[in-house]
Amino acid sequence: MIVANDATVKAGAWWPETIHKILRAQEIAMRNRLPIVYLVDSAGVNLPYQDGIFPGQYGAARIFYYNSLMRRNLRVPQISAVMGMCIAGGAYLPALSDVIIMVERTSFMGLGGPNLVKGAVGQVVDAESLGGAALHTRTSGVAHYAARDDAECLHLIRQKIAGTPAPAPVPKGCPPAKPAEGLYDLMPADHRLPYNVEQVIARIVDADGYLEFQPGHAPEMLCAHAKLHGRPVGVIANRRGFLKTTGGPRIGGIVYTESARKVAYFVENAERHGLPLLYLQDVSGFMVGVEAESEGIIRAGAEMVESMACATVPKIILTLNHASGAGYYAMAGQGFDPHFSFAWPTARIGVMEGDSAVQAVHGPELAKYKDGGQPVPEELEARIEQTRSDYERWLDARYAAARGHLDALIDPLETRRVLAFAFEAAAAHGHREHLALEVL
């Protein structure tokens, strides 16, 4: 895992979003027992935004808490390369690492810079004498290695990484049954229209070893055994469109009582057999109504959530289209700590669609005017359009990615490569404990 400051943006200063991003990177390293490298070049806290950075349980201090746990408890290798400024509280990030590398005549590491030192204790000193590579590698002993330049610094990092235990060998496998290029044509321009999710899967997983679990039962949820670059995985996906069943028609993208229990059983089996899970999300939520409640949809949904939440096998999610309602949670939503969460640009992540929000927020008011035979006032029409507009913006995959609600937006053509790499990282060291049980 690599965390790097961009000194071209406000001298690499930390924004509120910076903290969330570093914490997520550290959590990935801890969860998967991956070495983590920090390329430090930061002026510290962006002072005008300090209230969203410095205080709180998940403020900047959490970074140092994770540093400490990785060093003392979790044995996750941490390498810090101070390649520019590293000032104030930010200096604890390298200090809490296993290895500190500094670049001569470029790096600075100190709890206060020359200006602060002059104002606080009246000393006039230059940056190199106060906290340069020479001071910290020869006098203070805070840093461990001095590099002549950035290139040598990166070479030292590679040397240290090469000394860590090698991961398990990566299996090979065969190509997919169908070419990835067809993925662009599979997703409809209108997100409400159906498509064939089996065609998506056939362009991602290996051509051999695919076997659907209970294909004739609760077909709105697809569960299957497959291989990805030779690695056995379990696939859980939502079918879309109207589906025929012995009990009557079903709406794809909706989780019914039977489908919730089907998925729960599949996940429990995967956990017993150590089978990693891939969730392909296109879910609108759980079924509602008298019949659904009578069938125990709440209990079935809880079983689906609980089996997924308690599973310790690698879980990776890819949002193809919709990720709405409690169905998003049950399909290993980000709050349930999946190992990685990815999405296509077609993804729409939110509690509900705009039309549903209009009905929920403005429905009673609209009904009142309809029952009274009155026209809808312009002011209400404007509020309705604002609600639709807000939800269309919030549901955009780029909006979610910009706020850390997923790890990456990926090109559909890169899906197989990205997922294979993510499973390799998640399975490299065989660690299966829940991160929350280790850090809380």
C-alpha positions as CSV (number, residue, x, y, z in Angstrom):
1,M,0.0,0.0,0.0
2,I,1.4,3.4,-0.9
3,V,0.3,6.8,0.7
4,A,1.9,9.8,-1.0
5,N,1.4,13.6,-0.3
6,D,1.1,15.9,-3.3
7,A,3.2,18.9,-2.4
8,T,1.9,20.8,-5.5
9,V,-1.5,21.2,-3.8
10,K,-1.3,23.5,-0.8
11,A,2.2,22.2,0.0
12,G,0.8,18.8,0.7
13,A,-1.3,20.0,3.6
14,W,-3.9,17.8,5.2
15,W,-7.6,18.5,4.4
16,P,-10.4,16.7,6.2
17,E,-10.7,14.3,3.2
18,T,-6.9,13.6,3.5
19,I,-7.5,12.0,6.9
20,H,-10.2,9.7,5.7
21,K,-8.1,8.7,2.7
22,I,-5.0,7.9,4.8
23,L,-7.1,5.9,7.3
24,R,-8.7,3.9,4.5
25,A,-5.3,3.1,3.1
26,Q,-4.1,2.0,6.5
27,E,-7.2,-0.1,7.0
28,I,-6.5,-1.9,3.7
29,A,-2.9,-2.5,4.8
30,M,-4.0,-3.9,8.2
31,R,-6.9,-6.0,6.9
32,N,-4.7,-7.6,4.3
33,R,-1.4,-7.6,6.2
34,L,0.2,-5.6,3.4
35,P,3.4,-3.5,3.8
36,I,2.6,0.2,3.7
37,V,4.9,2.9,2.4
38,Y,4.4,6.6,3.2
39,L,6.0,9.2,0.8
40,V,5.9,12.2,3.0
41,D,6.0,15.8,1.7
42,S,3.4,17.7,3.8
43,A,3.1,21.1,5.5
44,G,0.8,19.4,8.1
45,V,-2.8,20.5,9.0
46,N,-4.5,22.9,6.6
47,L,-5.2,25.4,9.4
48,P,-8.4,27.0,8.1
49,Y,-10.0,23.5,8.1
50,Q,-8.5,22.3,11.4
51,D,-11.9,21.6,13.0
52,G,-12.5,18.8,10.5
53,I,-8.9,17.5,10.8
54,F,-7.5,17.7,14.3
55,P,-10.2,16.6,16.8
56,G,-12.5,13.6,17.0
57,Q,-12.3,9.9,17.2
58,Y,-11.5,9.7,13.4
59,G,-9.4,12.8,13.3
60,A,-5.7,12.9,12.5
61,A,-4.8,11.2,15.8
62,R,-6.4,8.0,14.4
63,I,-3.6,7.8,11.8
64,F,-1.0,7.6,14.6
65,Y,-3.2,5.1,16.5
66,Y,-3.2,2.8,13.5
67,N,0.6,3.4,13.1
68,S,1.1,2.2,16.6
69,L,-1.2,-0.9,16.3
70,M,0.6,-1.9,13.1
71,R,4.0,-1.7,14.7
72,R,3.3,-3.4,18.0
73,N,0.3,-5.7,17.5
74,L,-0.4,-6.4,13.9
75,R,3.2,-6.7,12.6
76,V,2.4,-4.8,9.4
77,P,5.7,-3.4,7.9
78,Q,5.7,0.4,7.6
79,I,8.3,2.4,5.7
80,S,8.4,6.2,5.7
81,A,10.3,8.2,3.2
82,V,10.5,11.9,4.1
83,M,11.0,13.5,0.7
84,G,10.1,17.0,1.6
85,M,8.4,18.8,4.5
86,C,7.2,16.7,7.5
87,I,6.2,19.1,10.2
88,A,4.3,19.3,13.5
89,G,2.1,16.4,14.5
90,G,2.6,14.9,11.0
91,A,6.2,14.0,12.1
92,Y,4.8,11.3,14.2
93,L,3.7,9.3,11.1
94,P,7.3,8.5,10.1
95,A,8.4,8.3,13.8
96,L,5.9,5.5,14.3
97,S,7.1,3.6,11.3
98,D,9.6,0.8,11.2
99,V,12.0,2.5,8.8
100,I,12.6,6.2,8.2
101,I,14.5,7.4,5.1
102,M,15.4,11.1,4.5
103,V,16.8,12.8,1.5
104,E,19.8,15.0,2.0
105,R,19.3,18.8,1.6
106,T,15.6,18.2,0.7
107,S,13.9,16.6,3.7
108,F,12.8,18.4,6.8
109,M,11.2,16.7,9.9
110,G,10.4,18.6,13.0
111,L,7.6,19.4,15.5
112,G,8.1,23.1,14.6
113,G,9.5,24.9,11.6
114,P,12.1,27.8,11.8
115,N,9.3,30.4,12.1
116,L,7.5,28.6,14.9
117,V,10.8,28.0,16.8
118,K,11.8,31.6,16.5
119,G,8.4,32.7,17.9
120,A,8.2,30.1,20.6
121,V,11.8,30.0,22.0
122,G,13.6,32.8,20.3
123,Q,16.0,30.6,18.3
124,V,17.0,31.7,14.8
125,V,17.9,28.6,12.9
126,D,17.6,27.3,9.3
127,A,15.5,24.3,8.3
128,E,18.5,22.0,7.5
129,S,20.1,22.6,10.9
130,L,16.8,22.2,12.7
131,G,15.5,19.1,11.1
132,G,17.4,18.0,8.0
133,A,18.6,14.6,7.0
134,A,22.0,15.2,8.4
135,L,20.7,16.1,11.9
136,H,18.3,13.2,12.1
137,T,20.6,10.5,10.7
138,R,23.8,11.6,12.5
139,T,22.8,13.5,15.6
140,S,19.3,12.8,16.8
141,G,19.1,9.2,15.5
142,V,15.4,9.7,14.6
143,A,15.8,8.6,11.0
144,H,17.6,5.5,9.8
145,Y,18.9,6.1,6.3
146,A,20.0,9.1,4.3
147,A,19.6,9.1,0.6
148,R,21.5,11.4,-1.8
149,D,18.4,12.1,-3.9
150,D,14.8,10.9,-4.6
151,A,16.0,8.1,-6.9
152,E,18.2,6.6,-4.2
153,C,15.4,7.0,-1.7
154,L,13.1,4.9,-3.8
155,H,15.8,2.3,-4.3
156,L,16.1,2.0,-0.5
157,I,12.4,1.5,-0.2
158,R,12.5,-1.3,-2.8
159,Q,15.3,-2.9,-0.9
160,K,13.3,-2.9,2.3
161,I,10.1,-4.2,0.6
162,A,12.2,-7.0,-1.0
163,G,13.2,-8.1,2.5
164,T,9.6,-8.7,3.6
165,P,8.1,-12.2,3.4
166,A,7.0,-13.2,-0.1
167,P,3.3,-13.7,-0.7
168,A,1.8,-17.1,-1.7
169,P,2.2,-18.0,-5.4
170,V,-0.5,-16.6,-7.7
171,P,-2.5,-19.2,-9.6
172,K,-2.8,-18.9,-13.4
173,G,-6.1,-20.0,-15.0
174,C,-7.6,-19.5,-18.4
175,P,-9.2,-16.5,-20.2
176,P,-12.9,-15.6,-19.9
177,A,-15.4,-17.3,-22.2
178,K,-16.1,-13.9,-23.9
179,P,-14.0,-10.8,-24.6
180,A,-14.1,-7.9,-22.2
181,E,-14.8,-5.4,-25.0
182,G,-18.4,-6.5,-25.0
183,L,-18.9,-5.0,-21.5
184,Y,-19.3,-1.5,-22.9
185,D,-22.4,-2.6,-24.9
186,L,-24.1,-4.6,-22.1
187,M,-25.1,-1.8,-19.8
188,P,-28.2,0.0,-21.0
189,A,-28.1,3.8,-21.4
190,D,-31.3,4.0,-19.3
191,H,-30.3,2.6,-15.8
192,R,-33.9,1.3,-15.4
193,L,-33.7,-1.1,-18.3
194,P,-32.7,-4.8,-17.8
195,Y,-29.6,-6.5,-19.1
196,N,-28.1,-10.0,-18.8
197,V,-25.7,-10.2,-15.8
198,E,-24.5,-13.6,-16.9
199,Q,-23.0,-11.9,-20.0
200,V,-21.1,-9.6,-17.6
201,I,-19.8,-12.5,-15.5
202,A,-18.7,-14.4,-18.7
203,R,-16.4,-11.5,-19.5
204,I,-14.8,-11.3,-16.1
205,V,-14.3,-14.9,-14.7
206,D,-12.4,-17.8,-16.2
207,A,-14.1,-19.9,-18.9
208,D,-13.8,-23.1,-16.9
209,G,-15.2,-23.9,-13.5
210,Y,-18.4,-21.9,-13.6
211,L,-21.3,-23.5,-11.8
212,E,-24.5,-21.6,-10.7
213,F,-25.9,-22.6,-7.3
214,Q,-29.7,-23.3,-7.2
215,P,-30.3,-21.7,-10.6
216,G,-34.1,-22.5,-10.6
217,H,-34.7,-21.2,-7.0
218,A,-35.1,-17.4,-6.3
219,P,-33.4,-16.6,-9.7
220,E,-33.4,-12.8,-9.0
221,M,-30.3,-13.5,-7.0
222,L,-27.5,-15.3,-8.8
223,C,-25.0,-17.3,-6.7
224,A,-22.2,-19.2,-8.5
225,H,-18.9,-20.9,-8.1
226,A,-16.3,-19.5,-10.5
227,K,-12.6,-19.0,-11.0
228,L,-10.7,-15.7,-11.5
229,H,-7.2,-16.2,-12.9
230,G,-7.4,-19.7,-11.5
231,R,-8.5,-18.6,-8.0
232,P,-11.8,-20.1,-6.9
233,V,-14.3,-17.5,-5.9
234,G,-18.0,-17.3,-5.1
235,V,-20.0,-14.8,-7.1
236,I,-23.2,-13.1,-5.8
237,A,-25.1,-10.9,-8.3
238,N,-28.5,-9.4,-8.9
239,R,-30.4,-10.2,-12.0
240,R,-32.5,-7.4,-13.6
241,G,-35.8,-7.5,-15.5
242,F,-38.9,-9.5,-14.8
243,L,-38.3,-13.2,-14.0
244,K,-40.6,-16.2,-14.1
245,T,-40.7,-18.5,-11.0
246,T,-43.1,-21.2,-9.9
247,G,-44.4,-18.8,-7.3
248,G,-45.2,-16.1,-9.8
249,P,-43.2,-13.3,-11.5
250,R,-40.3,-11.6,-9.7
251,I,-38.7,-8.2,-10.2
252,G,-35.0,-8.3,-10.7
253,G,-32.8,-6.2,-8.4
254,I,-35.2,-6.8,-5.5
255,V,-34.3,-9.1,-2.7
256,Y,-37.2,-11.5,-1.7
257,T,-37.4,-13.7,1.3
258,E,-36.3,-16.8,-0.6
259,S,-33.4,-15.0,-2.3
260,A,-32.2,-13.6,1.0
261,R,-32.1,-17.1,2.5
262,K,-30.5,-18.5,-0.6
263,V,-27.6,-16.0,-0.4
264,A,-27.2,-16.4,3.4
265,Y,-26.8,-20.2,2.9
266,F,-24.3,-19.7,0.0
267,V,-22.2,-17.2,2.1
268,E,-22.2,-19.6,5.1
269,N,-20.9,-22.4,2.9
270,A,-18.3,-20.1,1.4
271,E,-17.1,-19.1,4.9
272,R,-16.8,-22.8,5.9
273,H,-14.8,-23.6,2.8
274,G,-12.6,-20.5,2.8
275,L,-14.0,-19.3,-0.6
276,P,-13.5,-15.6,-1.4
277,L,-16.6,-13.7,-2.4
278,L,-17.3,-11.3,-5.2
279,Y,-20.5,-9.2,-4.9
280,L,-21.7,-7.7,-8.2
281,Q,-24.2,-5.1,-7.0
282,D,-27.3,-3.9,-8.9
283,V,-29.8,-3.9,-6.1
284,S,-32.8,-1.6,-5.5
285,G,-33.7,-3.0,-2.1
286,F,-35.8,-5.6,-0.3
287,M,-39.3,-6.5,-1.2
288,V,-42.1,-4.7,0.8
289,G,-45.8,-5.3,1.3
290,V,-48.1,-7.5,3.2
291,E,-47.0,-10.7,1.5
292,A,-43.3,-10.0,2.0
293,E,-43.8,-9.2,5.7
294,S,-46.0,-12.3,6.2
295,E,-43.2,-14.4,4.7
296,G,-40.7,-13.0,7.3
297,I,-38.7,-10.7,5.0
298,I,-37.2,-8.9,8.0
299,R,-35.8,-12.1,9.5
300,A,-34.6,-13.4,6.1
301,G,-32.9,-10.1,5.4
302,A,-31.2,-10.1,8.8
303,E,-29.9,-13.6,8.0
304,M,-28.5,-12.4,4.7
305,V,-26.8,-9.4,6.5
306,E,-25.5,-11.4,9.4
307,S,-23.9,-14.2,7.3
308,M,-22.2,-11.6,5.2
309,A,-21.1,-9.4,8.1
310,C,-19.6,-12.4,10.0
311,A,-17.9,-14.0,7.0
312,T,-14.1,-13.6,7.3
313,V,-13.2,-14.7,3.8
314,P,-12.1,-11.9,1.4
315,K,-15.1,-9.9,0.2
316,I,-14.8,-7.6,-2.8
317,I,-17.7,-5.5,-4.2
318,L,-18.2,-4.1,-7.6
319,T,-21.2,-1.9,-8.2
320,L,-22.4,-2.2,-11.7
321,N,-25.6,-0.1,-11.6
322,H,-27.9,0.4,-8.6
323,A,-26.8,0.2,-5.0
324,S,-29.9,1.3,-3.1
325,G,-31.7,0.8,0.2
326,A,-30.9,-2.0,2.7
327,G,-30.1,-4.2,-0.3
328,Y,-26.9,-2.3,-0.7
329,Y,-26.0,-3.1,2.9
330,A,-26.9,-6.8,2.5
331,M,-24.7,-7.0,-0.6
332,A,-21.6,-6.1,1.5
333,G,-21.9,-2.4,1.4
334,Q,-18.9,-0.3,2.5
335,G,-20.1,-0.1,6.1
336,F,-19.6,-3.9,6.4
337,D,-15.8,-3.5,5.8
338,P,-15.4,-5.4,2.5
339,H,-11.7,-5.8,1.6
340,F,-12.1,-3.6,-1.5
341,S,-15.0,-1.7,-3.0
342,F,-15.0,-0.8,-6.7
343,A,-17.6,0.6,-9.1
344,W,-18.2,1.2,-12.8
345,P,-19.0,4.7,-14.0
346,T,-22.6,3.5,-14.4
347,A,-23.0,2.9,-10.7
348,R,-25.7,4.8,-8.8
349,I,-25.2,4.7,-5.0
350,G,-27.8,6.1,-2.7
351,V,-30.7,5.3,-0.3
352,M,-33.2,5.5,-3.2
353,E,-33.8,6.8,-6.7
354,G,-35.0,10.4,-7.2
355,D,-38.6,9.4,-8.1
356,S,-38.9,7.4,-4.9
357,A,-37.5,10.3,-2.9
358,V,-40.1,12.6,-4.5
359,Q,-42.8,10.3,-3.4
360,A,-41.4,9.8,0.1
361,V,-40.8,13.5,0.7
362,H,-43.6,15.2,-1.2
363,G,-46.1,12.4,-1.6
364,P,-48.5,13.5,1.1
365,E,-48.5,17.1,-0.1
366,L,-49.1,16.0,-3.7
367,A,-52.0,13.7,-2.6
368,K,-53.7,16.6,-0.8
369,Y,-53.8,18.7,-3.9
370,K,-54.9,15.8,-6.1
371,D,-57.7,14.8,-3.7
372,G,-58.9,18.4,-3.6
373,G,-58.8,18.7,-7.4
374,Q,-56.3,21.6,-7.1
375,P,-53.3,22.2,-9.4
376,V,-49.8,21.7,-7.9
377,P,-48.4,25.1,-6.9
378,E,-45.3,26.3,-8.7
379,E,-43.4,26.4,-5.4
380,L,-44.0,22.7,-4.8
381,E,-43.1,21.9,-8.4
382,A,-39.8,23.7,-7.8
383,R,-39.1,21.7,-4.6
384,I,-39.9,18.5,-6.4
385,E,-37.5,19.3,-9.2
386,Q,-34.8,20.3,-6.7
387,T,-35.3,16.9,-5.0
388,R,-34.9,15.1,-8.3
389,S,-31.8,17.2,-9.2
390,D,-30.2,16.6,-5.8
391,Y,-30.7,12.8,-6.0
392,E,-29.4,12.7,-9.5
393,R,-26.2,14.4,-8.3
394,W,-25.9,12.3,-5.2
395,L,-26.3,9.1,-7.1
396,D,-23.6,9.8,-9.5
397,A,-20.7,7.4,-9.1
398,R,-18.2,10.2,-9.3
399,Y,-19.9,11.9,-6.3
400,A,-19.5,8.7,-4.3
401,A,-15.9,8.3,-5.3
402,A,-15.0,11.9,-4.5
403,R,-16.2,11.3,-0.9
404,G,-14.5,8.0,-0.3
405,H,-17.7,5.9,-0.5
406,L,-15.7,3.4,-2.7
407,D,-12.1,2.7,-3.3
408,A,-12.0,3.3,-7.0
409,L,-14.0,3.9,-10.1
410,I,-12.7,1.4,-12.7
411,D,-13.0,1.1,-16.5
412,P,-15.1,-2.0,-17.2
413,L,-12.4,-3.2,-19.6
414,E,-10.0,-3.3,-16.6
415,T,-12.4,-5.2,-14.3
416,R,-10.9,-8.6,-14.6
417,R,-7.3,-7.3,-14.0
418,V,-8.3,-5.1,-11.0
419,L,-10.4,-7.8,-9.3
420,A,-7.7,-10.4,-9.8
421,F,-5.1,-8.1,-8.2
422,A,-7.5,-7.2,-5.4
423,F,-8.1,-10.9,-4.6
424,E,-4.4,-11.5,-4.7
425,A,-3.8,-8.8,-2.2
426,A,-6.6,-9.9,0.1
427,A,-5.5,-13.5,0.1
428,A,-1.7,-13.1,0.0
429,H,-1.1,-13.6,3.7
430,G,-4.2,-15.7,4.6
431,H,-5.4,-13.3,7.4
432,R,-9.1,-13.7,8.1
433,E,-9.8,-11.7,11.3
434,H,-12.3,-8.9,11.3
435,L,-10.4,-5.6,11.4
436,A,-12.9,-4.1,13.8
437,L,-12.1,-6.8,16.4
438,E,-8.4,-5.9,16.1
439,V,-8.5,-2.1,16.3
440,L,-11.5,-1.3,18.5
